[in-house]
Amino acid sequence: MQHFASDNYAGICPEALQALIEANVGHAPAYGDDEWTSRVSDRLRELFATDCDVYFAFNGTAANSLALAALCQSYHSVICHEVAHVETDECGGPEFFSNGSKLLTAGGDNGKLTPESVLEVIERRNDIHYPKPKVVTLTQSTEVGTVYRPDEVAAIADMAHRHGLNVHMDGARFSNAVASLGVAPADITWRAGVQVLCFGGTKMGLPVGEAIVFFDRDLSEDFARRCKQAGQLASKMRFLSAPWLGILDNDTWVRHARNANAMARRLADGLAKIPGTALMFPVESNSVFVNLTPAMIEGLRQRGWRFYTFIGAGGARFMCAWDTTEESVDALLADLRALASS
Ligand SMILES: Cc1ncc(COP(=O)(O)O)c(C=O)c1O
């Protein structure tokens, strides 16, 4: 049975697994001095069409926390959306790794910051007693499954840069945003003013690991040491990096993300015909948030479905993965229909 609780429930995609197996030959230099890590870094530079610095961490919390720590001092603050993963689901990691930089939350419909909501926080106070805003972080795709268009990213980044702030992107589901928007990766990152991207690998079908991509290379000074100190420098780095080769080939990462997005679309279209359900957000990537009756939630759980009701902005969250099938979506919809009419 496939589940909809998280795209992390899915296994390793075959392309990543094959690349991992192929990297398991003989001895190779440790700590990132291996040929796979340098090949993936070059491939990412090609993908983004720019000379960026690339690092790898074991998970998204560490990637975000360490990247944000690199962009500000402990007396600074980081502006994020009120439902941002860094605020709600990283156990204070960004504050911890930055030695106390405070997260300041801003609003915005559909999980998205706006230049106005960011400006409101920037201008709130500028006295010595307040942590000075130094970073804006955007999540792409957002925690509620919407996506920022290139002009929306650029407008926020312009506002941030005009006020001396750096721009970070939490791209745990960057692939789903690229697949949804049909844009070049550069168009929603450095060309739009993003200086650092945490590029999610796990949710794309890798076994583990995220890439931290510094488009502004001045900001990556000593970042390798930051990773090492935080316990995020893999000794056998080739096994963190090599799986990327499998999914970067032939745009496999975008193909998998397109499947996840299409399955979310199928689920949303099916839900729209079921009484007692109400979609909460536009479905633009691989998640569907929906208000269900308590009886439906209970009924689904009794039938063995796993899904979360505490993430984002409430409601039930159904998350599709690279391997989610039409049959699984249709089975979930059939149970929902049966519960709606019972
Ligand atoms: C928006 C977002 N950012 C980052 C992460 C990465 O978190 P983790 O530390 O679980 O890899 C997640 C995981 O669910 C996420 O949804």
The ligand as a MOL file (V3000), in Angstrom:
LIG
                    3D

  0  0  0     0  0            999 V3000
M  V30 BEGIN CTAB
M  V30 COUNTS 16 16 0 0 0
M  V30 BEGIN ATOM
M  V30 1 C 9.7770 22.5330 3.2300 0
M  V30 2 C 10.7500 21.5680 3.8270 0
M  V30 3 N 12.0070 21.9620 4.0590 0
M  V30 4 C 12.9350 21.1160 4.5180 0
M  V30 5 C 12.6220 19.8040 4.7820 0
M  V30 6 C 13.7180 18.8670 5.1900 0
M  V30 7 O 13.6070 18.2940 6.3910 0
M  V30 8 P 14.4480 16.9970 6.8620 0
M  V30 9 O 15.3850 17.5100 7.8830 0
M  V30 10 O 13.3830 16.1210 7.4220 0
M  V30 11 O 15.1580 16.4060 5.7040 0
M  V30 12 C 11.3090 19.3460 4.6270 0
M  V30 13 C 10.9440 17.9580 4.9740 0
M  V30 14 O 9.8370 17.5790 5.0790 0
M  V30 15 C 10.3540 20.2470 4.1200 0
M  V30 16 O 9.0900 19.8670 3.9100 0
M  V30 END ATOM
M  V30 BEGIN BOND
M  V30 1 1 1 2
M  V30 2 1 2 3
M  V30 3 2 2 15
M  V30 4 2 3 4
M  V30 5 1 4 5
M  V30 6 1 5 6
M  V30 7 2 5 12
M  V30 8 1 6 7
M  V30 9 1 7 8
M  V30 10 2 8 9
M  V30 11 1 8 10
M  V30 12 1 8 11
M  V30 13 1 12 13
M  V30 14 1 12 15
M  V30 15 2 13 14
M  V30 16 1 15 16
M  V30 END BOND
M  V30 END CTAB
M  END
